[in-house]
Amino acid sequence: MAAPALVIGAVVSVQFGSAAATTLFDQVGPAGAVLYRLLFAAVVLLAIWRPRPLEAGRDGLVLAIAFGLTLAGMNLCFYEALDRIDLGIAVTFEFVGPLLVGLLGSRRRLDLVWVGCAAVGVLALTRPSGSADAAGIAFALLAGGFWATYILLSARVGRAFPGGRGLALAMAVGALVMVIPGTAAAGNDLFDPGAAAVGAATAILSSVIPYSLELEALRRIAVGTFGVLMSLEPAVAALIGLIALDQSLATVDVLGIALVVVASAGVLGASAVRPPTEA
């Protein structure tokens, strides 16, 4: 029972980190919040893993840079979505990325059922009277596309670098990419001690803790089981949005999220692709 608890702990930690990040938007903007998250996470991971940029050769460095650009794009799009739509809805749309990766890795006829299930769920969330606006949905879907790329790159980075060294390098690249947009969005507020403290907490909750828990869980359970547990993320996000941010959802929204969760569990449970937590 320890391994499922570790995965659920990682999912809960990520979503509490996302909830904490939303409290920064009025002060430093989504870009400033992303800069905080990537910068503090990079500092921690670099201190732990102490990577050398060329230890995996030039190809490894290029791979780490691509991974870092993906991290920056994924987090920025997701936070821009959170600035416009509720946490549970944003995560549900974002989860379309891992769902598509899982579908591409499978050739079962049953997956057509899961596609239909996910499509109905997404349509429920995008109904004309829904709470999600067009820009928020677009940013969430774009974040899902980056997440799908993240999944594919993470496997290659894991093979190229030992331990978490590739991730540490990529996180540093992502932080560097976000320096200009993050500083432009936040201005002098970026150096506010209170905002920086929340940003550091966001980095720990959203990146450092989940990666550690997932790594330990994957030593104990099968990849398919891990995927099923990760598919609970939209539902957990909706619950934390309700508890931490007072974001209530309409019945149709809850049904849409549930359908995407069921579809994701069906696809990811049989897929060989592992959907890692969003960095």
Beta strands, then each sheet from edge to edge (+ up, - down):
end
